[in-house]
Structure formats: C-alpha cells, structure tokens
Amino acid sequence: MEEDFTAAERDALYKAIFSRRDVRGQFRPDPVPDEVLTRILLAAHHAPSVGFMQPWNFIVVTDPQVKSRIHADFARANEEAEAMFDGERRSLYSRLKLEGIREAPVNLCITCDRERSGSVVLGRTHMPAMDLYSCVCAVQNLWLAARAEGLGVGWVSILHEDALREALGIPERIVPIAYLCLGHVTHFEATPELETKGWRKRLPLEDLVFRDRWERRAPEIPSPPGERVRVRGSRSKDFQASRTPQPHRLHAVHPPHPSPLPGGERGIAPPSAGPTQRARNASSGPAVIVGRAASSSCSSAVCRSVQADRSTRGAAVASSHSASGRASSTVQAASKRARSAS
Ligand SMILES: Cc1cc2nc3c(=O)[nH]c(=O)nc-3n(C[C@H](O)[C@H](O)[C@H](O)COP(=O)(O)O)c2cc1C
C-alpha cells in the first residue's frame, strides 16, 4: 500500500469533506447499485473502533412499508420538537425539511452491539461510551464515501428510539446509533441548509481551538479551512460553490446584536468575550437543538450510557479529591484562579 497521498489524492479527500452535506430534500428515486452500496458499507466497516471491537451492524431498509412506519414516527417526534420552540423560531422550524425517509431509495440504520467482544474491552474500561463513538466514526466514513460516490446522505435523529427499535426489530441489547437516508441527488447544496435557512451559522474555528488548557486562546490557528485553504484541482461546480468563502470572522462581519435571527437567536458576542462565550452565544439557544429534541429527555440508550460514563468519571474524580483531603470547592476555586490567570 502507498504510504503517502499524492496532492491530487489529498485534494480529493478534502473535496469529499468540504462538499459533504446533510441531504434531506434532493433525493432522486433511482436505485443505488448494490456494488456502490457495498463500497460505502465497506468504508464504514473500516472505521476505527475501540479495541478493534467493530461493534456496528448495518440494517439496509428499502421496504416502503418499513420506511412509512419510521416516517410516521418522525412526524410525531417532529411535532413534539417543534413545540419546544416559540414564536418566529417555531415558525422557522416548521418550514425546515428535516428528513428524506420516503424519498431516499435506501435508508440505513447503524447500530452498536455493546457486547460484541465481551465485557472488558481494550480502551473502553474507563470511558464506556467509546463503543458508541466508534459507531459514529463508521457513520462519518460512510457519509464521506457516499459523497465521493455522488450519493447524498441525511441523518435523521428526530425519532423515538423505541419506535425505531420496534420498526426494525432491534433487540434490547443493541443500540441504534444513526438512521440515515441515502441516494442519488439532484445537487449538493454549497452550505449547510440550517445556515442558509437562518437557523444557525458556522462558528469561527479560532473560537473553538485552545492550547494546553481550556479557554487558553491559540490565535495562531487560523479560521476554518473551508474559508482559507485553496484545494487544487477541484473544478466541479458543486465543489467550487462549497468553497465559497464564509466570512472570515463572523463576529466582525455581523456586529453583535441581541437578535439577528428570527425567534431570538442571540448574536455572536464581541471579541472581548471569551471564546466559549462567543461560541455559546452563536447558538440557537441553550437547550433545544434541531435533531436532538426527540431524545432531549435523555432516555435513549446512548444518552443513558454517556451519562453513566460521565458520572463514573465524576465519581472517580470526586473520590480522588476526597482521598487527598481536598474539598471540591477548593479545587473549583483553584481552577477558576488558573483560568483567570491564563
Ligand atoms: C448526530 C446528528 C444528528 C442529526 N440529525 C438530523 C435530523 O434529525 N434532521 C436533519 O435534518 N439533520 C440532522 N443532522 C444534520 C445536521 O443538521 C447537519 O449536519 C448540520 O446542519 C450541518 O450541515 P451539513 O451536514 O450539511 O454540513 C444531524 C447530524 C448529526 C451529526
């Protein structure tokens, strides 16, 4: 196997990354050839996984009845999600197309078998959610491979986990990770639809990168590659469009103001605010995120597992603090001091 990528190969990889989109509304009905489906599933299967566990399965859904059943659950979940927003924001939400379940020729559910390689897994012992994250790596491999094959993929998470399990016969011990819609498309959008429709903007990379400790700025890291990197040899129209520069610094282009988007989305905080504050303020609100509402009660298996992971780690930290005789408030005060010193 070749060790290095040629410049053209590297460009091709970046092209797939920057021109990948979440597709909801542009699916064409023509079938996806089996050999293409096999290739992208193989790409997913070559994702990294904790302890080389390969905990995934792929349920390929083409039966219109199964799709309709899942779509009916989406409709219910989406109504619940919409009700979590108010006023203009709700009205904007109701106009978003957030799935392509019935139009896409193929639907695909990626699952996680948490017991695939026994109860003790190399790399998972202290961070139990790692098998779930491994499956998400498989999703991303598949998404990029599909883009390279000219196929669109849309992730639908506005679903009730129980309904999904029932529709697909997924047993209790298996965790559904992703429900994807897949197929040829009329075109790929240049920009995330949630951005063009005014829901939320891409954050400046420089606000998200820290060096050595939380919130210590790394000003030498430039803004997003999509804004700056010139990718050679990319002539295709959709990719040219996907590289249309975004504003270099959103907060410079859009001066901070309280409600730049309908429904009270908060403005991006001024440069004087910390990077985390700016990133937070650019969000659509603190609690409700498109596609996350149906599981916002955190009753899903994934959510429970991540919470368990956090509390395990929290407990480990707490016990180490008490063992050394330090109250957690002292630790918090010390870390606050360190933060303000940095
Ligand atoms: C875990 C996850 C769940 C998502 N759920 C949904 C969803 O239910 N409906 C939807 O329209 N998009 C969903 N998306 C797609 C995001 O909205 C999309 O990735 C984001 O707006 C950025 O756009 P892009 O993927 O085109 O770059 C999901 C994406 C991820 C990673």
The ligand as an SDF file (V2000), in Angstrom:
LIG
                    3D

 31 33  0  0  0  0  0  0  0  0999 V2000
  -25.8990   13.2230   15.1540 C   0  0  0  0  0  0  0  0  0  0  0  0
  -26.5770   14.0200   14.0810 C   0  0  0  0  0  0  0  0  0  0  0  0
  -27.9600   14.0580   14.0340 C   0  0  0  0  0  0  0  0  0  0  0  0
  -28.6160   14.8020   13.0540 C   0  0  0  0  0  0  0  0  0  0  0  0
  -29.9780   14.8000   12.9770 N   0  0  0  0  0  0  0  0  0  0  0  0
  -30.5990   15.4550   11.9850 C   0  0  0  0  0  0  0  0  0  0  0  0
  -32.0060   15.3960   11.8280 C   0  0  0  0  0  0  0  0  0  0  0  0
  -32.7300   14.7380   12.5660 O   0  0  0  0  0  0  0  0  0  0  0  0
  -32.5710   16.0830   10.8170 N   0  0  0  0  0  0  0  0  0  0  0  0
  -31.8210   16.8300    9.9540 C   0  0  0  0  0  0  0  0  0  0  0  0
  -32.3820   17.4530    9.0560 O   0  0  0  0  0  0  0  0  0  0  0  0
  -30.4810   16.8990   10.0590 N   0  0  0  0  0  0  0  0  0  0  0  0
  -29.8620   16.2170   11.0340 C   0  0  0  0  0  0  0  0  0  0  0  0
  -28.4920   16.2560   11.1390 N   0  0  0  0  0  0  0  0  0  0  0  0
  -27.7200   17.0190   10.1380 C   0  0  0  0  0  0  0  0  0  0  0  0
  -27.2630   18.3580   10.6770 C   0  0  0  0  0  0  0  0  0  0  0  0
  -28.3430   19.2310   10.7510 O   0  0  0  0  0  0  0  0  0  0  0  0
  -26.1820   18.8850    9.7130 C   0  0  0  0  0  0  0  0  0  0  0  0
  -25.0920   18.0200    9.7760 O   0  0  0  0  0  0  0  0  0  0  0  0
  -25.7520   20.2940   10.0530 C   0  0  0  0  0  0  0  0  0  0  0  0
  -26.8050   21.1770    9.8730 O   0  0  0  0  0  0  0  0  0  0  0  0
  -24.5750   20.7310    9.1840 C   0  0  0  0  0  0  0  0  0  0  0  0
  -24.8990   20.5940    7.8420 O   0  0  0  0  0  0  0  0  0  0  0  0
  -24.0420   19.6980    6.8550 P   0  0  0  0  0  0  0  0  0  0  0  0
  -24.0460   18.2960    7.3730 O   0  0  0  0  0  0  0  0  0  0  0  0
  -24.7250   19.8080    5.5150 O   0  0  0  0  0  0  0  0  0  0  0  0
  -22.6530   20.2410    6.8240 O   0  0  0  0  0  0  0  0  0  0  0  0
  -27.8390   15.5230   12.1010 C   0  0  0  0  0  0  0  0  0  0  0  0
  -26.4450   15.4590   12.1460 C   0  0  0  0  0  0  0  0  0  0  0  0
  -25.8230   14.7250   13.1280 C   0  0  0  0  0  0  0  0  0  0  0  0
  -24.3100   14.6600   13.1270 C   0  0  0  0  0  0  0  0  0  0  0  0
  1  2  1  0
  2  3  1  0
  2 30  2  0
  3  4  2  0
  4  5  1  0
  4 28  1  0
  5  6  2  0
  6  7  1  0
  6 13  1  0
  7  8  2  0
  7  9  1  0
  9 10  1  0
 10 11  2  0
 10 12  1  0
 12 13  2  0
 13 14  1  0
 14 15  1  0
 14 28  1  0
 15 16  1  0
 16 17  1  0
 16 18  1  0
 18 19  1  0
 18 20  1  0
 20 21  1  0
 20 22  1  0
 22 23  1  0
 23 24  1  0
 24 25  2  0
 24 26  1  0
 24 27  1  0
 28 29  2  0
 29 30  1  0
 30 31  1  0
M  END
$$$$
